[in-house]
């Protein structure tokens, strides 16, 4: 009789254990399309043994706990690669947007469309050459002034657009900073919830841990950081990064409020300390703003300065007040001199009929080779320098695109590796479900058999 009751207890325990396994498998299948979910498994364990008159007998099995199939190293790799991908993606997109602002179709050879600055430079010098050939022609003067105005306007427009693009990147960074602070607060909150939930059962807050990992990956899309288990050992984690001197800066730590992240226009700050970012959208936006975009803006400003200086020197060789062709200091404010009209425009300083030495001097600038070694601001001809500028920027754009494509592939590879460990496979879960179902059915069948045997024993005891 006692043996039957012992067997019944074993079968009942097995029934409960397999029922729990079926529940967990069903939950896995339900979350097959949830990218933040990590596959779970029931851990079976022996309920122990007992010494009986027949010797040592097992008490059966139980579903001891439910664990996540998660590789912490792969999780860290995913967050790192997410930060790197977000950085090069932000840089690539910013450069691509700026490319369109130039009004040029740029390729790595430096060729451009007829609607951009290159065409305006060509038309400007062609108009001076035409005026040199017909110095008294009012129509040529009007055409020259129109083309000169177009050239100045294109310089100003491009510089303004580049400044706006940099401002847009600043706005994007400010928006990212808001998300960063929200995520740091969320991770701190999840740390606290996990610590409370796992006081007596470490590692059991599976859904909360999934949420925290998802929040970490969202944070990585904005900035780079590292994580480690909190020294308290309560399931919480520390989130930290480095400052510009290489010192560790805690962003999230157990028992403390999260750091407050701000942006001062140059650096990302955590509680006032400048951070040394290596990834995330903020890093990429800063790299584009202060790298390729600023270099392009500086180069175009140098071109405008060289144009203003050279044209004024050729058009007004004596430096007479109010006689310059261009006003302004660079690309941002280049304009025609306020005194310049089709009646004051000069082809010659002599006033002799048919003379055009000033117009010829300006027209000849189109073929002049400038040299920074000689004190100029650019190298080569003005058109050639501009071609090199757009070519260099075009190469920067293509380089950013290539780096993004390469890094995106790396991130996907790491995610696939993690998914092979943590992801839900319908095929695997279906097989597991069938196995657990059969084990459950077998345990239920044993209970039915034992029930029949117990009925026989009990009824037999009642026979006189």
HUKADA-V308532 format. One record per backbone hydrogen bond with DSSP energy under -0.5 kcal/mol. CO is the residue of the C=O (numbers start at 0). NH is the residue of the N-H. E is the energy in kcal/mol with one decimal. If there is no record, write none. Layout:
# HUKADA-V308532
((CO NH E) (CO NH E))
This chain:
# HUKADA-V308532
((0 4 -2.0) (1 5 -2.3) (2 6 -2.4) (3 7 -2.3) (4 8 -2.0) (5 9 -2.2) (6 10 -2.6) (7 11 -2.4) (8 12 -2.3) (9 13 -2.3) (10 14 -2.4) (11 15 -2.2) (12 16 -2.4) (13 17 -2.8) (14 18 -2.0) (15 19 -2.2) (16 20 -2.0) (17 21 -2.1) (18 22 -2.0) (19 23 -2.2) (20 24 -2.4) (21 25 -2.5) (22 26 -2.1) (23 27 -2.2) (24 28 -2.3) (25 29 -2.2) (26 30 -1.2) (27 30 -0.5) (28 31 -1.5) (30 33 -1.8) (32 34 -0.9) (33 36 -1.6) (38 68 -3.2) (40 66 -2.7) (41 43 -0.7) (42 63 -1.7) (42 64 -1.1) (44 61 -2.2) (47 58 -3.0) (49 51 -0.6) (49 56 -3.1) (51 54 -1.8) (54 51 -2.9) (56 49 -2.6) (59 46 -2.8) (61 44 -2.1) (61 63 -1.3) (64 42 -3.2) (66 40 -2.4) (67 69 -1.4) (69 71 -0.7) (70 74 -2.2) (71 75 -2.1) (72 76 -2.2) (73 77 -2.6) (74 78 -2.1) (75 79 -2.2) (76 80 -2.9) (77 81 -2.5) (78 82 -2.0) (79 83 -2.1) (80 84 -2.7) (81 85 -2.6) (82 86 -1.8) (82 279 -3.6) (83 87 -2.2) (84 88 -2.4) (85 89 -2.2) (86 90 -2.3) (87 91 -2.5) (88 92 -2.7) (89 93 -2.1) (90 94 -2.3) (91 95 -2.3) (92 96 -2.2) (93 97 -2.0) (94 98 -2.0) (95 99 -1.1) (96 100 -1.0) (97 101 -0.9) (98 101 -0.7) (98 103 -0.7) (99 102 -1.2) (103 105 -0.9) (106 109 -2.0) (110 106 -0.7) (112 115 -0.8) (115 119 -1.4) (116 120 -2.4) (117 121 -2.1) (118 122 -2.7) (119 123 -2.0) (120 124 -2.0) (121 125 -2.2) (122 126 -2.0) (123 127 -1.5) (124 128 -2.1) (125 129 -2.2) (126 130 -2.1) (127 131 -2.3) (128 132 -1.5) (129 133 -1.6) (133 136 -1.6) (135 137 -0.7) (136 140 -1.8) (137 141 -2.6) (138 142 -2.4) (139 143 -2.7) (140 144 -2.6) (141 145 -2.2) (142 146 -2.8) (143 147 -2.8) (144 148 -2.4) (145 149 -2.2) (146 150 -2.4) (147 151 -2.4) (148 152 -2.5) (149 153 -2.3) (150 154 -2.0) (151 155 -2.3) (152 156 -2.7) (153 157 -2.6) (154 158 -2.5) (155 159 -2.7) (156 160 -2.9) (157 161 -2.6) (158 162 -2.3) (159 163 -2.5) (160 164 -2.5) (161 165 -2.2) (162 166 -2.2) (163 167 -2.7) (164 168 -1.9) (165 169 -1.9) (166 170 -2.3) (167 171 -2.5) (168 172 -2.4) (169 173 -2.4) (170 174 -2.1) (171 175 -2.4) (172 176 -2.5) (173 177 -1.6) (174 178 -1.8) (175 179 -2.7) (176 180 -2.3) (177 181 -1.9) (178 182 -2.6) (179 183 -2.6) (180 184 -2.0) (181 185 -2.1) (182 186 -2.8) (183 187 -2.1) (184 188 -2.2) (185 189 -2.6) (186 190 -2.4) (187 191 -2.0) (188 192 -2.2) (189 193 -2.8) (190 194 -2.5) (191 195 -2.0) (192 196 -2.5) (193 197 -2.3) (195 198 -1.0) (200 203 -1.4) (203 205 -2.2) (204 208 -2.1) (205 209 -2.1) (206 210 -2.3) (207 211 -2.3) (208 212 -2.3) (209 213 -2.2) (210 214 -2.2) (211 215 -2.3) (212 216 -2.1) (213 217 -2.0) (214 218 -2.3) (215 219 -2.3) (216 220 -1.2) (218 221 -1.6) (218 222 -2.3) (220 280 -1.9) (221 281 -1.8) (225 239 -2.6) (227 237 -3.0) (229 232 -1.6) (235 229 -2.6) (237 227 -1.6) (238 250 -3.4) (238 251 -2.0) (239 225 -2.9) (240 248 -3.5) (241 275 -2.6) (242 245 -2.1) (246 242 -2.4) (248 240 -2.4) (250 258 -2.5) (251 238 -2.5) (252 255 -1.8) (258 260 -0.6) (259 270 -3.2) (261 268 -3.3) (266 263 -2.0) (267 274 -3.0) (268 261 -2.4) (268 270 -0.6) (269 272 -1.6) (272 269 -2.5) (273 243 -1.4) (274 276 -0.9) (278 223 -1.0) (279 283 -2.0) (280 284 -2.6) (281 285 -2.3) (282 286 -2.3) (283 287 -2.1) (284 288 -2.7) (285 289 -2.8) (286 290 -0.9) (286 291 -0.5) (287 292 -2.2) (287 293 -0.6) (288 293 -0.6) (290 294 -2.6) (291 295 -2.2) (292 296 -2.4) (293 297 -2.8) (294 298 -2.5) (295 299 -2.4) (296 300 -2.1) (297 301 -2.3) (298 302 -2.1) (299 303 -2.3) (300 304 -2.7) (301 305 -2.5) (302 306 -2.4) (303 307 -2.7) (304 308 -2.7) (305 309 -2.6) (306 310 -2.6) (307 311 -2.2) (308 312 -2.1) (309 313 -2.1) (310 314 -3.0) (311 315 -2.7) (315 318 -1.9) (319 322 -1.6) (324 336 -2.8) (326 334 -1.9) (329 332 -0.8) (329 333 -1.1) (334 326 -3.1) (336 339 -2.0) (338 340 -0.5) (340 344 -1.9) (346 357 -1.2) (346 358 -1.9) (351 354 -1.9) (355 359 -2.5) (356 360 -2.1) (357 361 -2.2) (358 362 -2.6) (359 363 -2.3) (361 364 -1.4) (362 365 -1.4) (363 366 -1.5) (364 367 -0.9) (367 369 -0.8) (369 379 -2.7) (370 373 -0.9) (370 375 -2.3) (371 374 -1.5) (379 369 -2.1) (380 384 -3.0) (381 385 -2.2) (382 386 -2.4) (383 387 -2.1) (384 388 -2.2) (385 389 -2.7) (386 390 -2.2) (387 391 -2.5) (388 392 -2.3) (389 393 -2.7) (390 394 -2.4) (391 395 -1.9) (392 396 -2.5) (393 397 -2.5) (394 398 -2.7) (395 399 -2.2) (396 400 -2.2) (397 401 -2.6) (398 402 -2.7) (399 403 -2.2) (400 404 -2.4) (401 405 -2.4) (402 406 -2.6) (403 407 -2.9) (404 408 -1.7) (405 409 -1.8) (406 410 -2.6) (407 411 -2.3) (408 412 -2.2) (409 413 -2.2) (410 414 -2.6) (411 415 -2.5) (412 416 -2.0) (413 417 -2.3) (414 418 -3.0) (415 419 -1.7) (416 420 -0.6) (417 420 -1.3) (417 421 -3.7) (417 422 -0.5) (418 422 -1.4) (421 38 -3.3) (422 424 -0.5) (423 425 -0.6) (424 428 -2.8) (425 429 -2.4) (426 430 -2.1) (427 431 -2.6) (428 432 -2.7) (429 433 -2.2) (430 434 -2.3) (431 435 -2.9) (432 436 -2.5) (433 437 -2.5) (434 438 -2.3) (435 439 -2.6) (436 440 -2.7) (437 441 -2.5) (438 442 -2.3) (439 443 -2.5) (440 444 -2.3) (441 445 -2.2) (442 446 -2.1) (443 447 -2.0) (444 448 -2.4) (445 449 -3.0) (446 450 -2.4) (447 451 -2.2) (448 452 -2.4) (449 453 -2.8) (450 454 -2.4) (451 455 -2.2) (452 456 -2.5) (453 457 -3.2) (454 458 -3.1) (455 459 -2.4) (456 460 -2.2) (457 461 -1.0) (459 462 -1.3))
